[in-house]
Amino acid sequence: MTTSGGNDGKPKSKRRTSTDIVHHGRDPFAHHGFVNPPVYRGSTVLFKSLESFEKRQQRYTYGRKGTPTTEALEAAIAHLEGGHRTMLATNGLAAISHTMLALVKTGDHVLVTDSVYQPTRKLCENILKKLGVETTYYDPLIGAGIAKLMRPNTTVVFTESPGSQTFEMQDIPAIAKAAHAGGAMVVMDNTWASPLYYKPFEHGVDVSVQAATKYIVGHADAMLGSITMTQEAAARMAPQIDFLGIGVGTEECYLGMRGIRTIEVRLERHWRSGLEMARWLQARPEVARVLHPGLETDPGHAIWKRDFLGASGLFAFILKPAPKAAVAAMLEGLELFGMGASWGGFESLVLPFDASAYRTATKWQPEGPCVRIHIGLEDVEDLKADLDAGFDRLRAAKG
Ligand SMILES: *Cc1c(COP(=O)(O)O)cnc(C)c1O
């Protein structure tokens, strides 16, 4: 295992997060002084004796089961999230599907927030359903009221806070209390806050999933997922996940590790710029509402302030009613905001969305067209100018 110590590899007294992020898991003089550890590529791992092969008596046994590169990233994420153990997955959705498959059996019931990342819903509707696992969606604002939805066979309560399109904040401690009272495990998709701004295990979560594709990789150049577990969850899940086969490419892990080194400075900037842009959008006459839990006026602000350590650069705004062609004119002409899925990279993005199409437990009735926005690391004045011109096009197209 890579050490949690300084450059000489020896553990140091407890340090603060910023220092840890830079030094954790590096041991340059074990690698001729090079600052970063090498990438171990490999499937086959050789054994020196028949006995050691038969007993798998060595640290590394097969590429799929882990390399020094994958373990370094797992240790770093576990440390940042505050969990017992992390296992990596090839992307965020794979982390979610492996988590669910490791936790449920035929005849089980799972509770999933209505604000969940849409592909998670498809996993429930297709794979879990096929296995005979029933899903009930619940109002993301349900809080302690989730107790009423618990059944004797409820094994998982799935949360995502805030929802990554509609940004409702969930009362995770209240939900966790009720879930645990009913014998269920709490899984959280913690991608929005990243392991830096939400510490799930301090709020009752048993399994925290990251789309590491987003802020951990941070440069839109690789896909990764992570599953971080309490000791109890790991004991139950790790063998199951191992059976499923979860080997992650080491080049991707290296990019994840490189992303982590700068995650704190990047996120501070995403947070500050995102909030400034949210306030700017809120003051625009074309905008009906901004959905950002960091805004004092947001319905989720109290929970955000109570439980979160910061905000990322992802939020949404609802336009006043406008025809589709006007929204298209606004978005298509943007020079700095690209239109595309994913987020968490250095660049700004926009994406129109309509959550009313798939909600089942709650109604999503926006005042007008909805736009999700990711504020990247560009200068905010340039971003404002780009959106300003976009609003001009919107108004011109509306006539
Ligand atoms: C992107 C995303 C995922 C899926 O991650 P991929 O790496 O794209 O598979 C899961 N949850 C949330 C909240 C996401 O934004």
The ligand as a MOL file (V3000), in Angstrom:
LIG
                    3D

  0  0  0     0  0            999 V3000
M  V30 BEGIN CTAB
M  V30 COUNTS 15 15 0 0 0
M  V30 BEGIN ATOM
M  V30 1 C -22.1790 11.7780 -14.2380 0
M  V30 2 C -22.8990 11.2630 -13.0800 0
M  V30 3 C -22.9670 9.8990 -12.8180 0
M  V30 4 C -22.3950 8.8660 -13.7570 0
M  V30 5 O -21.0330 8.9780 -13.9230 0
M  V30 6 P -20.3360 8.4640 -15.2780 0
M  V30 7 O -18.8930 8.4610 -14.9290 0
M  V30 8 O -20.7210 9.4280 -16.3420 0
M  V30 9 O -20.8720 7.0820 -15.5240 0
M  V30 10 C -23.6010 9.4850 -11.6770 0
M  V30 11 N -24.1760 10.3640 -10.8310 0
M  V30 12 C -24.1350 11.6830 -11.0500 0
M  V30 13 C -24.7750 12.6020 -10.0760 0
M  V30 14 C -23.5190 12.1800 -12.1780 0
M  V30 15 O -23.5160 13.4820 -12.4220 0
M  V30 END ATOM
M  V30 BEGIN BOND
M  V30 1 1 1 2
M  V30 2 1 2 3
M  V30 3 2 2 14
M  V30 4 1 3 4
M  V30 5 2 3 10
M  V30 6 1 4 5
M  V30 7 1 5 6
M  V30 8 2 6 7
M  V30 9 1 6 8
M  V30 10 1 6 9
M  V30 11 1 10 11
M  V30 12 2 11 12
M  V30 13 1 12 13
M  V30 14 1 12 14
M  V30 15 1 14 15
M  V30 END BOND
M  V30 END CTAB
M  END
